[in-house]
Amino acid sequence: MADAELVTNDERLRRIEAITDAALSGLNIAELLDELLERVRDLLKVDTATILLLDDHTDELVATAAKGLEEEVRRGFRIRVGRGFAGRVASTRAPVTIYNVGPDDVVNPILLAKGIRVLLGVPMLLNGNLIGVLHVGSLALRRFGSDDVQLLQLVADRASLAGQARAQVLDRQAALALQHSLLPGRLPDVPGLDLAARYIPGHDLGIGGDWYDVFTLPSGWLGAVIGDVSGHGLPSAVVMGRIRSALRAYALDSDDPAQALTSLDRKIHHFEAGTLTTAVYALITPDRAQVYLSSAGHLPPLLAVPGQPTQPVSLTVDRPLGVGRPVNNRRTTVLDLPPGAALVLYTDGLVERRRELIDTGIERLAAAVRSGPAEALCDHIMATTAEEHPNDDIALLVIRRRPASA
């Protein structure tokens, strides 16, 4: 009995060393998951090993890595939390074993087609949050002991770190791609105007609901908008992209900013219910002498005229988009834009501070705004008013009418 116990302890130690091997840290995420699955198949003497990671946006488990059931990954198999074998592991957040697997036990036809007879699955958890599910399967009827469950949970714990890192990388890549597609990579070259803009994310993903846009219209007018969709991260950025595209479409059909925002408000109520959005939409006349402005609950732009103090633009502020019932009587304010004057549009991340009235932030911004080239003005504003590590996204757009001599 002593020898048997010694062998058992040696085997347990070998298993732990195989999973905690420091050399695994040198692998990239995909290689690490594959290697962990290969080792667990060998250690538990099973025929299949699969990792399904949780997609937070759909509440589904997605087959991400597999050994022996590679077809799951190739087909992009998904299953909602709570359904089937893996879904049950995810919902209970506890190990689940199925002995003598039958059609009533699983919803994944690949498992049945493979001939899996026994399944063991454990949750992948990190800081109490569900990351995914790791399960193994055997073609032969067999029993899994408590040591087997503990080993599989150890593998799941290590895979959880890699799974979370993978999700963060994918979200980061998606956010950057979305940012490049939604925010103008280059502002248009507009005769008579000097343009500059900045976008600073207030969180790790690199994009959120703040946006700006500048576009020329067939009439010769210039459209410019700055806005803020409630929330953060990819969900807000996706909604922001749809709103931005819709406003461009409405801009082609209306030369009145208030009317375009009215149409956008209806669209948000119908297709983006529950989304709160603020925006200022400006149309600049072909001779660049005037600006037509409509505000949907957004902070007032600032106007810097040479030789005069910078002041917030006095305009009527209507209800934000997507709030209450659609508004049909939004209003437009007409503003003169003298030669050399700069119109500064911004989002609240630039001026808001904790335990400070927002008026104080607007006054601080006004003190930093001065007439001059748009790029230099943007640099000066960001250097003197923006926080080093903002808690919210910052979007800044400067539209300056070139001096008569320029």
Disulfide bonds with the S-S distance in Angstrom:
none
